[in-house]
């Protein structure tokens, strides 16, 4: 292996440790997904709430902004003091970092809906919950998905750092590479799948976002 170049060592490492890399890939992805889903379950209702009571929107978004500005290692260190080492701590960190894009995009999506459509729904006798379910959410869904897309890409990076507190994932392979002699190939075995995961997540969710865009759906119908 010493006579191989870096990429040959990289492919040799994958051939010898492919099952381990794949297991860490799925663990990394699931940790990121859990945090983002938790943020979506809480962030989307908050975004809807501040769109209805927009006087509190600046306060809520400012708090989410403050959380977002805390460096990932500092956030993990703070959470680790209360929660200890492991995946749950990283999932909470991912949840906190995912709140801003999800809340902000939900708020923006609902606030940008044409008010005439909402008034028309009310004029037809719809209740507030029906207007939300049948008009506001469908029309803002693509913007909400855009927030989830941003959150997931950020989450994948935060989860990689989470390996420093025993969360596993592809970051664990990167750390092994930094501690090994001539560990460049091992670092690549963790870094390349992490980058691919982020790129693929971004592409897939951007396609879903475009598909749900009401303007583009209308253009297809009229074409």
Secondary structure, DSSP 8 states (H G I E B T S, - for coil): -TTS-HHHHHHHHHHHHHHHHHHHHHHHHHHHHHHHHHHHHHHHHHHHHHHHSGGGHHHHHHHHHHHHHS-HHHHHHHHHHHH-SSHHHHHHHHHHHHHHHHHHHHHHHHHTS-HHHHHHHHHTT--HHHHIIIIIHHHHHHHHHHHHHHHHHHHHHHHHHGGGGT--SHHHHHHHHHHSTT-HHHHHHHHHHHHHHHHHHHHHHHHHHHHH-HHHHHHHHH-
